[in-house]
Each structure stands twice: as structure tokens, then as C-alpha cells.
Amino acid sequence: MRNVHIKDYEDLDREVVAVGDDYPGGFVLPEHRHRRAQLLYGATGLMHVTTRSGNWIVPPQHAVWIPALEPHSVKFIGVSTRSLYIEPESVQQWPARDRCKILTVSPLLRQLLIGAVELEPLYESARDRLLVALLLQEIAAMQTREFEIPLPQNPPLLALCQAFLAAPSIHDPADRWANALFMSASTFRRHFLQQTGMSFSVWRQRACVLVALSGLVAGRPVSDIALSMGYDNGSSFSTMFRRVTGQPPSSYHPAATTQAAPGSE
């Protein structure tokens, strides 16, 4: 099904409901939740998924797993999506079914997602049921990626984190954050680790790299992105980017992601 509202189909007597949607650049779905779990795949563009515990950056040819009943909002940057809405009992054996995560999308899974959207809502044939069964098996086998930016629950610290994500700088000092929270540097570092599960320096590094994905997908030069975030040059940024993501920035250039998505439209 294409460009339909999931609320009209969520209660169908089927394990999986597949929907394709096209969103204009910058479109935001405000916070909402689904009775079913959701696998949200971006065939093109970039998605920012926000929950009350973190931000997930979803680059092209990746998908985000959103557990059933998880409140979330999504910002789409030129995205054509394929979504699976999955009955929770169908994934009870998956170890990480209860938390958001980013998945790589294999060529097989990509083609299965494209095919699933073409199914009749009440699919009946043996072939269609096998396709859905293979989809569930392939999703469970996908590699996860560390594209999460965890967010704290403490309101003053959350406000600082959100301001940083709007204008990230790799050299933003911990002392500035500590002073803003009226804490010593050592108390701040312990507080930050307790709230996010990451040290401040590691969080700052990951946030810079993942926020940069938006610019890379839009075709912005690596050197411009690097300098805007306080890196000395494009080379130092590229080294850090590869360390965090396992891939060079060029992997997310529009030409590279388009070549990786045959038949996605």
C-alpha cells in the first residue's frame, strides 16, 4: 500500500502491514506511537527519529526499529519510506525488540521491503505468506549500527544537549557545561555518564559525526562540515567519522547512496 494512514489498517488480521510513503524535505511527524512495532526504512534521504530517551539518525539504506507503543517523532529530509508494522507477538524471540535501534539493510531485505508494499492488505497466497516470513527472518539477522545519540532525563542537562545538537562543536568544553549546571567538572562528568551511559567526550564526538550525516546526504563538502564543527581540516573529521561509523564520509554522498539503491523507487 502507498501513502495510506496506518491507523486505518493497524488492526488487520495479519502479522505484517506494509506501507510506502513519500515525504517532502523537512516534513515532521509529531510525537505519536503505534500498537504494532515498526521497521521504518528510508530508501532515499535521511530521517531523524526522536524518542524521550534519545535521537536516532537514519541514513539512506538503513532502517530504524521502533518498538510497539514507543512514543516517537520523525523528521524526514527528502525521504521515500517503506514501513513494516509488525504484531509484537511475531517478534517475541528477538533479543532487542524492546528498544530502538538502527539496522543495516541488505540487498535482499531491500527487495523484500519493496515487494511487501505491493502486497494486498489481506494477503492470502502461499507465496505472499512466505515473503512475509522471510522478511521477519531477514530483519532478525541484520547488523545493528551505533547511530544513537542518547539523551538525558534531567531537564537542565537535556536542554544543553539539545542546544549542542543544534550547533555542534567538537571543542565545546566540559567546563562550560559544568558551569552552566553549577557543578564541578568531576561532578558533571559523573552526572553526564549516569544520565546518558556515555562519557561526555565520547557523546560529543558521536553527536558531531551523526549530526554531520545530514550535510553529507545533502551533498555538502566534507571540508565545510568539518570546519563548521571546529575540526582543523577535513582529514581529521574523516578519521573521526570512520572511527564512529566504520565508513568514510564519501559513503553518504548522494551519488554513493543513489548507486546503492537500485529499484528503490
C-alpha positions in Angstrom: 0.0 0.0 0.0 1.2 3.5 -0.7 0.5 6.8 1.1 -2.2 5.4 3.4 -2.8 6.1 7.1 -1.6 3.1 9.3 -4.5 3.7 11.7 -6.9 2.5 9.0 -5.0 -0.8 8.7 -3.3 -1.5 12.0 -5.9 -3.9 13.2 -5.8 -6.2 10.1 -5.6 -9.9 10.9 -2.1 -10.2 9.5 1.4 -10.4 11.1 2.7 -7.6 9.0 1.2 -4.5 7.3 3.5 -2.9 4.7 3.2 0.8 3.7 5.2 3.0 1.4 5.2 6.8 1.9 6.8 9.8 0.3 7.7 12.9 2.4 8.8 16.3 1.3 12.1 17.7 2.7 11.8 18.9 6.2 8.4 17.3 6.9 8.0 16.4 10.6 5.6 13.8 12.1 4.9 15.0 15.6 5.2 12.5 18.5 2.9 9.5 18.2 3.0 5.8 18.7 1.7 2.6 17.2 0.2 -0.5 18.7 2.4 -2.6 16.4 6.2 -2.5 16.3 7.6 -0.6 13.2 10.5 -1.1 10.9 11.0 2.3 9.2 13.3 2.1 6.1 14.5 5.1 4.1 15.0 4.2 0.5 16.3 7.7 -0.1 17.1 10.8 2.0 17.7 11.0 5.8 15.5 10.6 8.9 15.8 11.9 12.4 13.8 9.8 14.9 13.4 11.2 18.4 12.2 9.4 21.5 12.2 10.5 25.1 15.5 8.7 25.6 17.5 9.5 22.5 17.9 10.6 18.9 18.5 8.2 16.1 20.0 9.3 12.8 18.8 7.0 9.9 20.9 7.5 6.7 19.9 6.1 3.3 19.8 2.3 3.0 19.3 1.9 6.8 16.2 1.3 8.8 15.1 2.0 12.4 13.4 -0.4 14.6 10.7 1.3 16.8 9.2 -0.9 19.5 5.4 -1.2 19.9 3.9 1.7 21.8 7.2 3.7 21.8 6.4 7.5 21.6 8.4 9.0 18.8 8.6 11.8 16.3 10.3 11.7 12.9 11.8 14.4 10.7 12.2 13.5 7.0 14.7 15.0 4.7 13.7 14.0 1.2 12.6 10.5 2.1 10.7 7.8 0.3 10.0 5.2 3.0 8.9 1.6 3.2 7.5 0.7 6.6 6.5 -2.6 8.2 4.1 -2.6 11.1 4.6 -5.9 12.9 2.4 -7.6 15.5 4.5 -7.6 18.8 4.0 -11.3 19.3 5.6 -12.1 16.0 9.0 -10.9 17.3 8.9 -12.2 20.9 12.1 -14.1 20.4 14.1 -11.1 19.2 16.5 -10.1 22.0 16.5 -6.3 21.2 12.8 -6.0 20.3 12.1 -3.6 23.2 14.5 -0.7 22.2 15.0 1.5 19.2 18.0 0.5 17.0 19.4 1.2 13.6 19.7 -1.7 11.2 21.7 -2.1 8.0 19.5 -3.1 5.1 20.9 -5.9 3.0 20.1 -6.1 -0.8 17.7 -9.0 -0.1 15.9 -7.1 2.7 15.6 -4.1 0.4 13.9 -6.1 -2.3 11.7 -7.8 0.2 10.6 -4.4 1.6 9.8 -3.2 -1.9 7.8 -6.3 -2.7 5.9 -6.2 0.6 4.5 -2.8 -0.2 2.9 -4.3 -3.3 1.0 -7.0 -1.3 -2.7 -6.8 -0.9 -3.5 -5.7 2.7 -5.2 -9.1 3.4 -2.5 -11.2 1.6 -3.5 -14.9 1.3 -1.4 -16.8 -1.1 1.4 -19.2 0.0 3.9 -17.0 -1.9 2.9 -13.9 -0.1 3.0 -15.5 3.3 6.5 -16.9 2.6 7.6 -13.4 1.6 6.4 -12.1 4.9 8.0 -14.9 6.8 11.3 -14.3 5.0 11.1 -10.6 5.8 10.9 -11.3 9.5 13.8 -13.7 9.4 16.0 -11.3 7.4 15.2 -8.4 9.8 16.3 -10.5 12.8 19.6 -11.3 11.0 20.5 -7.6 10.2 23.6 -5.9 11.8 22.8 -3.0 14.1 24.6 0.3 13.9 25.6 2.7 16.7 23.7 5.7 15.2 22.1 6.7 18.5 22.6 9.9 20.4 21.3 9.1 23.9 19.6 11.9 25.7 19.4 12.5 29.5 16.2 12.7 31.5 17.5 15.6 33.7 15.8 18.8 32.2 18.7 21.2 32.5 21.2 18.8 31.0 18.7 17.8 28.3 18.4 21.5 27.3 22.2 21.7 27.0 22.3 18.6 24.9 19.6 19.8 22.6 21.3 23.1 22.1 24.5 21.3 21.3 22.8 19.2 18.7 21.5 22.3 17.0 25.1 23.7 16.7 27.7 21.0 17.5 31.3 21.8 18.1 34.0 19.2 18.7 35.9 21.5 21.1 32.9 22.5 23.3 34.5 22.2 26.7 33.0 20.2 29.6 33.8 23.0 31.9 31.3 25.2 30.1 28.6 22.6 30.7 29.6 22.1 34.3 29.4 25.9 35.0 26.0 26.1 33.3 24.8 23.4 35.7 26.6 24.8 38.8 28.7 21.7 39.1 32.4 20.9 39.5 34.0 19.4 36.4 34.3 16.0 38.1 30.7 16.0 39.3 29.4 17.0 35.9 31.3 14.1 34.2 29.8 11.6 36.6 26.4 13.1 36.2 26.7 13.0 32.4 27.8 9.4 32.3 25.0 8.4 34.7 22.3 10.2 32.6 23.4 9.1 29.1 25.5 5.9 29.6 28.4 7.6 27.8 31.3 9.9 28.8 30.9 13.5 27.7 33.8 13.3 25.3 32.5 10.2 23.5 29.0 11.6 23.4 30.3 14.9 21.9 32.3 13.1 19.3 29.4 10.8 18.3 26.9 13.7 18.2 29.2 15.7 15.9 29.6 12.8 13.5 25.9 11.9 13.4 24.6 15.4 13.0 27.1 15.7 10.1 25.2 13.0 8.2 22.5 15.5 7.2 25.0 17.7 5.5 26.8 14.7 3.8 23.5 13.3 2.4 22.7 16.8 1.1 26.0 16.9 -0.8 27.7 19.5 1.4 31.6 19.3 1.1 33.3 17.4 3.9 35.7 20.3 4.5 32.8 22.7 5.1 31.2 20.4 7.6 34.5 19.8 9.4 35.4 23.4 9.8 31.8 24.3 10.9 32.2 21.9 13.8 35.7 23.0 14.8 37.8 20.3 13.2 41.2 21.5 11.9 40.6 20.1 8.5 38.5 17.6 6.5 41.1 14.8 7.1 40.8 14.9 10.9 37.0 14.9 10.6 37.1 12.0 8.1 39.3 10.0 10.5 36.8 10.5 13.4 33.8 9.8 11.1 35.3 6.5 10.1 36.1 5.6 13.7 32.5 6.2 14.8 30.6 4.8 11.8 33.0 2.3 10.3 32.7 4.0 6.9 34.2 7.1 5.2 32.1 10.2 4.7 32.0 9.6 1.0 29.8 6.6 1.6 26.9 9.0 2.4 27.4 11.3 -0.6 24.2 11.5 -2.7 25.9 9.7 -5.6 27.0 6.8 -3.4 23.6 6.3 -1.8 21.8 6.6 -5.1 24.0 3.9 -6.6 23.3 1.7 -3.6 19.6 1.8 -4.1 18.6 0.2 -7.4 14.9 -0.2 -7.8 14.1 1.7 -4.6 11.6 3.9 -6.3 
